[in-house]
């Protein structure tokens, strides 16, 4: 009886693992490209922070890129973690742009914000890239 119960339990658990793997979000090349572009642009924009006019334009551009990523990700099935992270990334970029609209932004603040955006994008890139193909 114990053997049958053990077999049944192990069969049910392995079935859950298979079901979980099936329901897991698959690798999406478009989603991966979007987050890679955000990371690359944030790194490039960070280098241009000393130019106030250009860095304000860059802040506006990163808002557009993160919004596109957020809008794309929100319709990928079983993608809750990336959806939440994309919203946070978009909010982070909006904060930077709004700061430029309120006052002059220091070069250091600009670099820190773009570095934070790049770091967040790198983490998301790792999650998206590790999905099953």
KAZI-V467364 format. One record per residue. N is the residue number from 0. RES is the residue in three letters. PHI is phi in degrees with one decimal (* if undefined). OMEGA is omega in whole degrees, -180 to 180 (* if undefined). BURIAL is 1 if it has 24 or more other C-alpha atoms within 12 Angstrom, else 0. Layout:
n	res	phi	omega	burial
N	RES	PHI	OMEGA	BURIAL
N	RES	PHI	OMEGA	BURIAL
//
This chain:
n	res	phi	omega	burial
0	UNK	*	179	0
1	UNK	-63.5	180	0
2	UNK	-63.3	179	0
3	UNK	-65.1	179	0
4	UNK	-65.7	178	0
5	UNK	-63.6	179	0
6	UNK	-62.3	-179	0
7	UNK	-63.4	179	0
8	UNK	-63.6	180	0
9	UNK	-66.4	178	0
10	UNK	-66.4	179	0
11	UNK	-64.7	-180	0
12	UNK	-65.2	179	0
13	UNK	-66.7	175	0
14	UNK	-64.5	177	0
15	UNK	-65.6	179	0
16	UNK	-63.3	179	0
17	UNK	-64.0	179	0
18	UNK	-63.2	178	0
19	UNK	-60.8	178	0
20	UNK	-64.6	179	0
21	UNK	-66.7	-178	0
22	UNK	-79.6	-179	0
23	UNK	-65.9	179	0
24	UNK	-61.7	179	1
25	UNK	-81.2	177	0
26	UNK	-60.6	-179	0
27	UNK	-125.7	-176	1
28	UNK	-62.1	179	0
29	UNK	-66.9	179	0
30	UNK	-62.6	179	1
31	UNK	-64.7	179	1
32	UNK	-64.8	-180	1
33	UNK	-60.0	-178	1
34	UNK	-72.0	176	1
35	UNK	-66.8	177	1
36	UNK	-62.0	179	1
37	UNK	-61.1	180	1
38	UNK	-61.7	-179	1
39	UNK	-64.3	180	1
40	UNK	-66.5	178	1
41	UNK	-60.2	178	1
42	UNK	-64.6	179	1
43	UNK	-68.6	-179	0
44	UNK	-63.0	179	1
45	UNK	-58.2	-179	1
46	UNK	-72.3	-178	0
47	UNK	-105.2	-176	1
48	UNK	-66.1	-179	1
49	UNK	-68.9	179	0
50	UNK	-92.1	-174	0
51	UNK	-58.4	-179	1
52	UNK	-64.7	-179	0
53	UNK	-67.9	-178	0
54	UNK	-69.1	175	1
55	UNK	-67.8	176	1
56	UNK	-62.0	179	0
57	UNK	-62.6	179	1
58	UNK	-63.1	178	1
59	UNK	-65.6	179	1
60	UNK	-63.1	-178	1
61	UNK	-68.0	175	1
62	UNK	-63.1	179	1
63	UNK	-63.1	-179	1
64	UNK	-67.5	-180	1
65	UNK	-69.9	176	1
66	UNK	-66.4	177	1
67	UNK	-58.9	179	1
68	UNK	-62.0	-180	1
69	UNK	-63.0	-179	1
70	UNK	-67.0	178	0
71	UNK	-68.7	-174	1
72	UNK	-66.2	-174	1
73	UNK	-67.1	180	0
74	UNK	-109.9	174	0
75	UNK	-83.3	-177	0
76	UNK	-61.6	176	0
77	UNK	53.4	-173	0
78	UNK	-129.8	-172	1
79	UNK	-55.5	-177	0
80	UNK	-63.9	180	0
81	UNK	-71.4	177	1
82	UNK	-60.3	179	1
83	UNK	-63.3	-180	0
84	UNK	-66.7	179	1
85	UNK	-67.0	177	1
86	UNK	-65.5	178	1
87	UNK	-65.4	178	1
88	UNK	-63.9	179	1
89	UNK	-64.7	178	1
90	UNK	-61.9	179	1
91	UNK	-60.9	-180	1
92	UNK	-71.3	177	1
93	UNK	-64.7	178	1
94	UNK	-59.3	179	1
95	UNK	-63.4	-179	1
96	UNK	-63.3	179	1
97	UNK	-63.2	177	0
98	UNK	-63.7	176	0
99	UNK	-63.1	-180	1
100	UNK	-76.6	180	0
101	UNK	-90.8	-176	0
102	UNK	-161.9	174	0
103	UNK	-69.1	-178	0
104	UNK	-108.8	179	1
105	UNK	-70.6	178	0
106	UNK	-59.2	-179	0
107	UNK	-64.7	179	0
108	UNK	-60.0	179	0
109	UNK	-57.5	-179	1
110	UNK	-63.4	-180	1
111	UNK	-64.3	-179	0
112	UNK	-64.9	179	1
113	UNK	-67.0	176	1
114	UNK	-66.0	177	1
115	UNK	-64.0	178	1
116	UNK	-63.2	179	1
117	UNK	-62.5	180	1
118	UNK	-63.8	178	1
119	UNK	-64.3	179	1
120	UNK	-63.7	179	1
121	UNK	-63.3	178	1
122	UNK	-63.6	179	1
123	UNK	-66.9	178	1
124	UNK	-60.0	180	1
125	UNK	-64.4	180	0
126	UNK	-65.2	-178	1
127	UNK	-66.0	-179	1
128	UNK	-69.4	-178	1
129	UNK	-89.9	179	0
130	UNK	-70.0	179	0
131	UNK	-65.6	180	0
132	UNK	-101.1	*	0
//
